Amino acid sequence: MTTNEQSLTGERADILDLLGKHRFFLRYTAQGLTDEQASASPTVSELTVGGLIKHVSAVERHWAEFAQGKGATEPITEFTPEMIAARRDEFRITEGETLAGVLAEYEKVAAATDELVRTLDLDTAYELPAAPWQPPGVFWSVRRVFLHIAAETAQHAGHADIIREAIDGQKTMG
């Protein structure tokens, strides 16, 4: 029996369920939208449904790398114009991208993260890189990383739901 075929119980099953639930709500907000609608920002915010899905995918990928002991170890001391531009593009569907492509990439990222939930030692901890909002010497367990991914997804699913309601009145719940 492979890891993917094993029936998980307990904490790992709970984490997978939590991630799955919030990912579903985020993806649901995009159901039936055109690329134009997915790129629309009908509220006072610049956020879009497609951009939020793209952002959550990038954030999940980043944290999954961190959970494996990979990723940036250098402190962030300043934001260059290139970093700012890349961050802005992370929140929108850019030329040549489609909602279908963004959703497909999100599915790949989610599947890879789910495999990590099944296999990584949840008690392993890594130091967070120092940043203006984070002092040095703070460690996060792999468990906390997965819970952070779920929280980030839930937060942005709520944002996407408000945007979707402004587009055509559809609500995720209610």
N, C-alpha and C positions, 0 to 999 in steps of 0.2 A: 504494500500500500504506500503510495507516495504521500508527501506532506499535504498536497492539495486535496487528496482523497480522505485524509484523516478527519474524523469528526472532532471538532474542538469544543471544549466545554470551559466553564469558568471564565477567568479574566480575559483570556484571548478571544473567546467567543463574544464576550460583552463588548470588547473594543471593536471587533469587526462589525457587530450589530450597530454600535453607535456611529461608526464611520459610514456604514451603509445607509443608515436612516438619513443622516444629514446630506450625504451625497445625492440621495434620491430627491430630497426636497430641492436642492440646488438645480439638478438636472431638470426637474419637473417644471421649474419656472421658464425654461427655454422651450418646452414642448409646443410645437406648432408655430414657432416664430420664424419669420424670414430673416435672412442675414441683415437686412436693413433694420428690422425691429430689434434684433439682438444687439445692434450697434447704437440704438437710440438711447438718448439720455433725457427722458421726459420730465425729470424732476430737477430741482435746483442743483443737484449733484451732477458731476460729470460721469458717474458710474453708469455702466450698461450691463445688461444681463450677460451678454457674451464676454465682455471684459472681465466681469467677476468670475465667471467660470475659468477663463484663461488664467487669471490671477491665482485662484485657489489651486489650480493645477500646478502652477509654478511654485507656489508656497509649499504644497505637499511634496513635490519633487525635492525641493531644497531640504526640508526637514527629514525626508526619508534618507537622503545622503548623510545628513548629520547623524541620524540614528545608526548608521553603519560606520561612524567614525570618519566620514569623509567631509569635505566641504571647507569653507573658508576658516582659517585659523588666525588670520591677520585682523587686528582691530580695525574697525571703520572709524576713521578720524574726520573725513570730510566727504561730501558728496560732489563728485565731478559732474560737469554738464552731461557727459555720456551716461553716467549712472542715473541721473535724473531722467534723461530721455528714455533709457531702457525701462526704468520703473514706470514711466507714464505709458509706454507701449504695452507693458504687462497688463494694464487695466483696460485695454481696448482691442478690438479686432482690427488688425492693420491690413493694408492693401495686400491682396492675395490670400488672405485667410478667410475661412468661412466658419459659420457656427458649427456645421457638421464636423469640420476638421478640429475645431477646438474641443468639441464633445468627444471625438474619437481619441484625441490626445489625453483628455481627462480620464477616460476609461483605462488607457494603458498605464497611466500614472497610478490610478487607484488599484489596479490589479497588482502592480509591483509593490505598492505599500502593503496591501493585504498579505502578500507573501512574506513580507518582513514581520508583520504582526504575528504570523504563524511560526516564524523561525528564530527571530532574534531574542537574545536574553533581555527581558524587560527591565532587569535591574542594572544593566550596564549604564554608566553615566559618562557624559562628556562635558567638558567646560564650554560654555557659550563664549563666542568671540566677544571681546570688549567692544562696546559701541556707545554712542552718546547716551542711549537710554538703558544701557546695561553695563554695570561695573564688572571688572575682572573678578574671577574666582567664583562664579556662579555655575553650578553643574546641573544638568538636566538628565534624568534617567530616560531610557528609550521609552518606557511606559509614558512618562510625561510628554514626550515628543508626540506620541500617537494621540494622546488626549488633547494636546494643543492643536493638532491637525483637525480633530473633530470640532473643537471650539471655533477655530477659524472658519471651517466650512459652515457651521451653524450660523455664525454671525453674518457671513456673506450670503447665505441662503435667505436670511431675513431681508437683507438689502435688496437682493434680486427680486424677492416677492413684492416689495413695495414698487420697484421699477416696473415689474410686469403688470401690476394692478393699474399703474398709471398709463401703460401702453394700451391695454384692451379690457381692463376690468377683471381679468382672471386672477384668482387667488390660489395659493398653494393649499391652504386650509381655510375652512369656514364658509 
